[in-house]
Amino acid sequence: MRKTTETTKSRKVAPKPSLAQNVVGVIRNPIRSVINWFDNYALNQSTLFYRLVMLISLMIVVGLVMVLSASNVVSIKATGDAFAEFRSQLLYAFLGFLAMIFISKRPVQLLRQFSIVFFASTVILQLLVLVPGIGVTRGGNRNWLAIGGFTLQPSELLKLGMILAIATWVSPQLDRLWDWRSSVLPFVGFGFIPALLVLALSNDLGTAAVMIVFILLLAVLVGLPWKFIGAFVGAGALVFLVAAISSPNRVSRLLSAFGLGGEGDDSDWQQKHGEWALASGGLFGTGLGDSKMKWGWIPEVENDFIFSVIGEEAGFVGALVVLILFFILARYLRKVSINSATDFGSIAVTGIMLWITLQAFINIAVVLGLVPVIGVPLPLFSRGGSSMLAVLMALGVVLAVERDQARPKRSVRKK
């Protein structure tokens, strides 16, 4: 026994290779370097981790295919190049996937330490929309930044910043939620005020409404007392009502959603044609690339209304598959949240689950004519680099939390 102990003490731990050594290794033997990287990233993870990565990859690929199909006509009209919008989306998907991998390899404690900094950074980016020459207005919403040849919608990143900040602040105080300073203040300061900031600065009621609703649902699942939840619901409803009636266009959309629009009112133009697209798809669809509604009949067809193209080209079966993919994703995220080794990880993953699934539900409900048009993208499917980047970064946090769980007893494969 003593000999074994002495042998263990004398054994030296091999130092980690430097960045220069890694670069040289990639140049000399790229195949072996890729295998070593894959082993370092993927080996000895849980089954849920692999299922999540495969599901996310599948949704990205299907989303890219549908963006290519839905955007080629718009791209030709705008640039003369049928693949311009697709290449932009492909670039953001690639950058987002790299960001997801990078974030997923960070320790959860490190993510927690930098969460407030990330939140503050996203708030600053949101304030930059007011700067002339940088802030860009589209569709009446001043919610984009144009820097160089790239555009960014900071409110998408702000959603992730809000969730991480709330998880950081609330997780150590779960036993004191009866105290409004430990429960109400974090949700107001990191949730409702940023949402109002987006509404005030960008005039983007849709994004602000999504923020308020998923933060409200997160407060319910965290366990805030119902008296606080009731106050949040009342305040949120009042803000939404005031913002809605302050704009004639929003009032028209609300009335049209409930069948009260006047004759000649075109505020439900998108919804009507979206429903026609879904109806014309039948059971199995018209075929990939054969959508007729994308020929100028539906504005933002490659973005907010991409689900209508999915239903038209892939039919009821294709639309149902998309719904099932989101259901499976929500189920996996809930499992990660329940199994989390930390309260921070559990709250953060729950918030991310609510954000993605709620936004998907609202987007699809808009296309089906169940709710007024509020202009939110379908996560991982709609064209929009900012949404793709933000969602993949959020899923990187989920994977980091899952990697933080206890490792399985056996490797998936041996080196």
C-alpha positions, 0 to 999 in steps of 0.5 A: 500500500505504501509503495502504491502511494509513493508511486502515485506521489511521484507521478507527474501530471502532464501540463496542458499544451499551450495555444501555439502547441495546439495550432502546430498540432492542428497543422501537422495532423488536423484529423487527429486534432479534430478527434482529440477535440471531439473526445475532450468535448463530448466523451463521458457526457450524459445521454441527455447531453447528446440528445440535446446536441443532436436535436439542436443540430437537427433544428438548425439544419431544418431551419436553414433549409426552410430559410433558403426556400422561403427567402430566395424570392426576397433575395432576388428582388433585393440583391439579385442573388437568390442565396444572399439571405441564406448565406447571411443566416448560415453565417450567423448559425455558424457563429452561434454554434461556435458560441454555443460550444464555447459557452457550454464548456465554461463552468457554471460558476463562471457563467454565474459570475459574469451574468450581471456583466453580460446583462449590463452589456446588453442593456448598453447595446439596447441604449445604442439604438438611440445613437444616430448612424448606429440605430436603425428603424425597421417596420416602425421599430427602432430596435436594430444596430448597424455596425459595418456590414452587420446588423444586430437586434440587441433585444434578443441578447437582452432576453438571455441577459435578463434570465441570467441576471434573475437566476444569479440574484434569486438563486441564493434567496429561494428561502426568502421569497416572501420578502419583496426585496428578495423576490420582487426587486430582482424580477422588476429590476432585471425583468420588467424594467428592461422590457419597458426599456425596449418598449420605450426606446424601440417601440417594439411591443411584441418583443416587450410582451414576450419578455414580460410574459416569460418573466412572469411565468418564471416568477410563478415557477420559481415560487413567488407568492401569489400576491406578488404574481397578481401585482405583476399580472395587473401591471403587465396588463395595464402596460400592454393595454396602454401601449396597444391603444396608443397606436392606431395600427395596433388597435386595428390588429387587435380588432382584426384578431377578434374579427372586428376589423372594418371593411377594407381593413388590411391589418390582417393581410399577413394572417389571412395569407398565412392561413391560406398557405397552410390550407393549400399545403394539405397533408404532405405539402406542395413540395420544397421550394414550391411555395406560392405565397412567398412570391410577395403575398406575405410580408416577412415570409422568411422571418415572422411567417416562416411557419406558413411556408413550412405548412405550405411546402411540407404540409400538415405533417411537416408543420406537426413535426416542427411542433413536435421538435419544440415539444421535445426541446422543451421536455429536454430543457425541463429535465436539465433544469430538474437535474441541475446541481445548482439553483442558478442552473435550474432557474436559468434553464427554466427561464430559457425553456420558457423564452424559447417555447413561449416565443415559438408558441406565439409565432405559430399562434400568430400564423394560425390567426389565434393572436394578433400579429406582434412580430416575433421570430420562430426560434432556430427557424426564422431568418434573423441572425440576432435571434439565431445567435441569442438562442444558440448562446442560451442553449450553450448555457443549458449544455453547460448546466448539463455538463455540470451534472454527475458524469455517467459511469461508462464512456460512450466510446473508448479512445 
